[in-house]
Amino acid sequence: MKNIIFDVDGTLWDTTEVVAKGWNKAIQEIGGTAAYITAATLKKEFGKPMDVIANNLFFDADEERRKLILEKCCEYEHDALNENTDNLLFPDVKETIEKLSEKNRLFIVSNCQSGYIELFMKKVGIEEYITDHECFGDTGKSKGENIKLLMERNNINDAVYVGDTQGDYEASVFAGIPFIYAKYGFGHPENYDYAIDGIKELLNLIEEL
């Protein structure tokens, strides 16, 4: 297996504490909802498309207000992540990605907003190891559709998707590729093809596939 596609949140890093602060700041500023966001709240929601997250969390706001809140949440989330100086990566992520890139092409597909993957790569210093990426914010498409889109764009016939949620599994099935479940992440998918307890285990697993 030469092509590995990664999810971001719950698979490569955990930003929930930092992001929750940015989102609460946005909610206070825009108003119209009683929502209060915690890291635990975001762990349940991350992995879903941004519009679905907004509907779930800001259900007591009208549609126009939900859009405003979400826009401001994304803005303050980016600000908070840019200002953050703590290491938010899961253990061994950067070293493993660097090592994997020697023999494999690496990609990222996420349900995040536009600019988030770029911010992530720049923040943790892995831009040179990632061949291509795609997200919901740029295409408006589902994760499964974005995986297929990225595979077509890069002439990929076989790949694996590494993620942590049921949605990640379903996206992998849609794209017709195996799913590797990151057990240390946020979710608990009902099905998966392979599982890892830490990202370092990918080094051996990929060799076997």
N, C-alpha and C positions, 0 to 999 in steps of 0.2 A: 504493500500500500504506500503510494507516494504522495497522496494528497490528503491533508488533514484540515478540516474546517472547524473552527472553534466558536463557541458561544463566548460571551464576555462575563456578564454578571453571574456570580455563583459558580463560574468555571475557571476564570482567570484571576478575578479579584472580587473583593467585597467592599462596596462603597456605601452600604446602606446607612451607616451612622452619619457619614458626612452629608449624603444626599438628603436624608430626613430633615436636617437643619435648614437646608436650602429650600426645600418644599414647604416647610412650615412658615418660613419667612414670606414666601410667595402667597400662601393662603391668607396670612395676616394682612398682607398688602391689598389683595384683590377682594377678599371677603366673599360672602354669598354661600359659604359652606361651613359646617361645623367640624369638618374633618381635622384630625390631628394625626400627623404621620410619625411613626417610629421605625426603627430599623427592622423590627419584626413585621410590621405592616408591609414594608417594601420587599422583604424576602418572599412574602406570599404572592406579590404582584409582579416582581421582576421576571422577565421572560415572556410576558404577554405584550401585545402591541400597545403602543402608547395611548391610543384612543380608548382601548378596553380598560386600561389602568385608570384613566380619568373617569370613565363611567362608573367603575367600581368604587373609587375613593371619594369622588365628588358627586355622588348620586343625588344629593339634596340641592344641587345647583342646576340652573337651567343650562341648556346646551351651549349657548353663547358664553356664559360665565365659565363653564367647564373648560372651554377652549382657551379662554383668557388665563385661567389659573394654570393650565398645563403649560402654556407658552412661558409664563413667568417662572414656573417650576423648573423648566428646562434651562432657562437663562440663569437662575440662581444656582442650579445644580452644577452647571459648567463653571460658574464663578467659584463655588465652594471647592470643587475638585482642583481647579487651577491653583487656588490658594493653599490647598492641603499639602503638608510636608511629610505626613506619615506614609509608611509603606502599606498599601492596601492589597497588594498581591497575595495570593495564597502561596504557601511554601513551595520553593523550587520552580516557580513558573518561568521566570526570565531565563534561568540556566537551562531548563528543559526545552524551551522554545528555541533558544540559540543552538542547542545540540540537535534538535529535530530538523532544523533548517538546513543542516549540512547534507542531509539525504532526502528530505521531503520538501514539497511546496506547502506552505502554510497560509491559511485564509481565515477570515472572520466573517460570520453572518450573525446579526443580532436584531432583535425587535426594537432597538433603541431609536432615539431621535437623531436627526442629521448632525454630524460633527462629533458625536460621542465616541465613535471608534477611533477617529483621528486624534481626539484629545487623549484617549486611553493609550494609544500607541506612543504618542509623543511623551506623555507623562512618565511612562515606564521604560522608554527607550528601546522599543522593539520594532520600530518602523522598518528597518532594513530587513527584517526576517519575514515580514508579511507580504505575500505576493499581491493579494487583492482583498477587498472587503465589500460588504453590502449590508444595508439596513432598511428597516421599515420606513424610517424618516425620509429616506431618499427615493424610495419607490412606491410606498403605500401598499406594498404587497406583503403577503404572509411570509413567515420564515421559510416554510417549505418552498414557496415560489422563488424566494430570494436565493436559496441554496441552488435550485435548478438554474436560475438566471446566472449566478456566479460560475457554475460548472460549465454552462454553455459558452460563456464569455471566455473561459480559460481552457476550453477544449479538454475538459476533465471527463473521463469515462468511469473512473472508480475513485471513491473517496470515503472517508468516515467523518461523522459529525460528533464532536465532543461537547456535551452539555449536561444539564443537571435537572431538567424538568420534564414533565409529561408532554408539554408543548414541544420540547426539543426532540423527544422521541417521535411524536406525530409528524413533525417537520421532516425528520430523517426518513420516515416511511413514505411520506409524500414524494420526497426527492429520490427514493429508491436506493438509499445508501445505509450501511450499518450505523447504529447509534452506540457510542461509548458513554456510559453514565458516570459522571464525576460524583461519587458518593459523598464527597466532602462539601458539596454545594448546598443550595437552598431547597431543592425539590426532592420529591420521592416518586419517580415515574413507575408506572405499573409494569412496564416492559422495557427491556434493553437487550442489546446483543452482547455487549461486553461491559465490564465495570472496573473502575480504578478507585483506590482509596486515596491516592495522591497522584498529582500530575506526572511525577517522575516515572511512574509505572508505564507511562506511554512509550518510553524508550524501548522497553522489551516487547510490549504488546504489538507495537507497529511493526517491529521486525518479524513477528510471527504471522502477521496477516498477509 
